[in-house]
Amino acid sequence: MRFVKGFGQFWYDFIIGDDWKIAAAVVAALAVTLVVVLAGVSAAGAAIAGGVLLLLFFVASVLIDVRS
């Protein structure tokens, strides 16, 4: 059981890390990109939209940290 707990803690620390807001931004950008792909937009357009969203979410999370 200790192995399972250690394995879970490793992946939590690896994915979430120090800032949960950045991890949430990545998940949100991937979800929106999936919706864009399922809507029928080309792969290149979806990749650009996903990249722009990821950048905007990352900037928003940094601004939240700077303000506090």
C-alpha positions as a Markdown table, in Angstrom:
| # | Residue | x | y | z |
|---|---|---|---|---|
| 1 | Met | 0.0 | 0.0 | 0.0 |
| 2 | Arg | 2.9 | 2.3 | 0.7 |
| 3 | Phe | 4.0 | 1.9 | -3.0 |
| 4 | Val | 0.6 | 3.0 | -4.3 |
| 5 | Lys | 0.5 | 6.0 | -2.0 |
| 6 | Gly | 4.1 | 7.0 | -3.0 |
| 7 | Phe | 3.2 | 6.5 | -6.7 |
| 8 | Gly | 0.1 | 8.7 | -6.3 |
| 9 | Gln | 2.1 | 11.4 | -4.5 |
| 10 | Phe | 4.8 | 11.4 | -7.2 |
| 11 | Trp | 2.3 | 11.9 | -10.0 |
| 12 | Tyr | 0.4 | 14.6 | -8.0 |
| 13 | Asp | 3.6 | 16.5 | -7.4 |
| 14 | Phe | 4.7 | 16.0 | -11.0 |
| 15 | Ile | 1.5 | 17.2 | -12.6 |
| 16 | Ile | 0.3 | 19.8 | -10.1 |
| 17 | Gly | 3.7 | 20.8 | -8.8 |
| 18 | Asp | 3.9 | 24.1 | -6.9 |
| 19 | Asp | 1.0 | 25.9 | -8.5 |
| 20 | Trp | -2.4 | 24.2 | -9.1 |
| 21 | Lys | -3.6 | 27.2 | -11.2 |
| 22 | Ile | -1.1 | 26.4 | -14.0 |
| 23 | Ala | -2.2 | 22.7 | -14.0 |
| 24 | Ala | -5.9 | 23.9 | -14.2 |
| 25 | Ala | -5.0 | 26.2 | -17.1 |
| 26 | Val | -3.5 | 23.3 | -19.0 |
| 27 | Val | -6.5 | 21.1 | -18.4 |
| 28 | Ala | -8.9 | 24.0 | -19.4 |
| 29 | Ala | -6.9 | 24.7 | -22.6 |
| 30 | Leu | -6.9 | 21.0 | -23.6 |
| 31 | Ala | -10.6 | 20.8 | -22.9 |
| 32 | Val | -11.4 | 23.8 | -25.1 |
| 33 | Thr | -9.1 | 22.5 | -27.8 |
| 34 | Leu | -10.9 | 19.2 | -27.8 |
| 35 | Val | -14.2 | 21.0 | -28.2 |
| 36 | Val | -12.8 | 23.0 | -31.1 |
| 37 | Val | -11.6 | 19.9 | -32.8 |
| 38 | Leu | -14.9 | 18.1 | -32.3 |
| 39 | Ala | -16.6 | 21.2 | -33.8 |
| 40 | Gly | -14.9 | 20.4 | -37.0 |
| 41 | Val | -12.1 | 23.1 | -37.1 |
| 42 | Ser | -8.9 | 22.0 | -38.9 |
| 43 | Ala | -6.1 | 20.6 | -36.9 |
| 44 | Ala | -3.9 | 23.6 | -37.5 |
| 45 | Gly | -6.6 | 26.0 | -36.3 |
| 46 | Ala | -7.3 | 23.9 | -33.2 |
| 47 | Ala | -3.6 | 23.8 | -32.4 |
| 48 | Ile | -3.3 | 27.6 | -32.7 |
| 49 | Ala | -6.4 | 28.1 | -30.6 |
| 50 | Gly | -5.1 | 25.7 | -28.0 |
| 51 | Gly | -1.7 | 27.5 | -27.8 |
| 52 | Val | -3.3 | 30.9 | -27.6 |
| 53 | Leu | -5.6 | 29.8 | -24.8 |
| 54 | Leu | -2.8 | 28.1 | -22.9 |
| 55 | Leu | -0.8 | 31.3 | -23.1 |
| 56 | Leu | -3.7 | 33.4 | -21.9 |
| 57 | Phe | -4.6 | 31.1 | -19.0 |
| 58 | Phe | -0.9 | 31.0 | -18.0 |
| 59 | Val | -0.7 | 34.8 | -18.0 |
| 60 | Ala | -3.9 | 35.0 | -16.0 |
| 61 | Ser | -2.5 | 32.6 | -13.4 |
| 62 | Val | 0.7 | 34.6 | -13.1 |
| 63 | Leu | -1.3 | 37.8 | -12.7 |
| 64 | Ile | -3.4 | 36.2 | -9.9 |
| 65 | Asp | -0.1 | 35.3 | -8.1 |
| 66 | Val | 1.4 | 38.7 | -8.6 |
| 67 | Arg | -1.7 | 40.6 | -7.3 |
| 68 | Ser | -1.8 | 38.6 | -4.0 |
